[in-house]
Amino acid sequence: MGLRNWGLDKVTGYVGRKTEGYKTKAGGVGLFLLGIVGIMGHIWPDVGLPVQEWDIIVGEFAGGLAAFGIGAKVEKVKAAVAENTEITKATVTPSLEQSVEPEKWNGKIPGQFP
């Protein structure tokens, strides 16, 4: 039982990391489509679609748009972090040729009069 859970955790964790940002977009699209189905239920009540309250339908639309926007932001931030990491590594790690010798101490405390 424990080994099966460990393997399942590894697989779902891998899939979750690879689809970061897309899961949020998919959830947003799903909520948006639920709002559309709710409106269709009001337009055609005899089809068998669920009839929802209007405030729930509006909430599904708003939640879907918000989640879709957050998913897009996650992808943009991830791309910006990857780009900045490469730039930072190149600028922060100086080569040994550029090492600067520290100044020698002249025996005075900073701010001390001559």
C-alpha positions in Angstrom: 0.0 0.0 0.0 2.8 2.4 0.9 4.8 1.8 -2.2 1.8 2.2 -4.4 1.0 5.6 -2.8 4.7 6.6 -3.1 4.6 5.8 -6.9 1.3 7.6 -7.3 2.7 10.7 -5.5 5.7 10.7 -7.8 3.7 10.4 -11.0 1.1 13.0 -10.0 3.8 15.4 -8.7 5.7 15.1 -12.0 2.5 15.8 -14.0 1.6 18.6 -11.8 5.0 20.3 -12.2 4.9 19.9 -16.0 1.5 21.4 -16.3 1.9 24.4 -14.0 -0.2 27.3 -15.3 -2.1 25.1 -17.7 -4.1 23.5 -14.8 -5.3 26.9 -13.8 -6.2 27.8 -17.3 -8.1 24.6 -17.7 -10.0 25.2 -14.5 -10.9 28.7 -15.7 -12.2 27.5 -19.0 -14.2 24.9 -17.2 -15.8 27.4 -14.9 -16.5 29.7 -17.9 -18.2 26.7 -19.8 -20.3 26.0 -16.7 -21.6 29.5 -16.9 -22.5 29.0 -20.5 -24.3 25.7 -19.7 -26.2 27.6 -17.0 -27.4 30.2 -19.5 -28.3 27.5 -21.9 -30.3 25.8 -19.2 -32.4 29.0 -18.8 -32.8 29.4 -22.6 -33.8 25.8 -23.3 -35.2 24.3 -20.0 -36.7 21.2 -21.8 -33.2 20.0 -23.0 -32.3 18.7 -19.5 -29.4 21.0 -18.7 -29.2 22.2 -15.1 -31.0 25.4 -14.4 -29.0 27.5 -12.0 -29.6 30.8 -10.3 -28.3 33.9 -12.1 -25.9 34.9 -9.3 -24.2 31.4 -9.5 -23.9 31.8 -13.3 -22.3 35.2 -13.0 -20.0 33.8 -10.3 -18.9 31.0 -12.6 -18.1 33.5 -15.4 -16.2 35.7 -13.0 -14.3 32.8 -11.4 -13.5 31.4 -14.8 -12.1 34.6 -16.2 -10.0 35.2 -13.0 -8.6 31.7 -13.0 -7.8 31.9 -16.7 -5.9 35.2 -16.1 -4.0 33.8 -13.1 -2.9 30.8 -15.2 -1.5 33.2 -17.9 0.3 35.2 -15.2 1.9 32.0 -13.8 3.4 31.2 -17.2 4.7 34.8 -17.7 6.3 34.8 -14.3 7.9 31.4 -14.8 9.4 32.6 -18.1 10.7 35.8 -16.6 12.3 34.0 -13.6 14.0 31.6 -16.0 15.3 34.5 -18.1 16.5 36.5 -15.1 18.2 33.5 -13.5 20.5 33.1 -16.5 21.3 36.8 -16.5 22.0 36.9 -12.8 24.3 33.8 -12.9 26.4 35.5 -15.6 26.7 38.9 -13.8 27.1 37.7 -10.2 29.8 35.1 -10.8 32.9 37.1 -11.8 35.8 35.3 -13.3 39.1 34.9 -11.3 40.8 37.4 -13.6 38.5 40.2 -12.4 39.1 39.6 -8.7 39.9 42.9 -6.9 42.3 43.2 -4.0 40.9 44.8 -0.9 42.3 48.1 0.1 45.0 48.1 2.8 44.0 49.5 6.1 45.7 52.9 6.8 45.5 52.6 10.6 42.7 55.1 11.0 39.1 54.5 11.9 36.6 55.9 9.4 35.6 59.4 10.4 38.7 59.9 12.6 40.4 63.3 12.3 44.0 63.3 10.9 
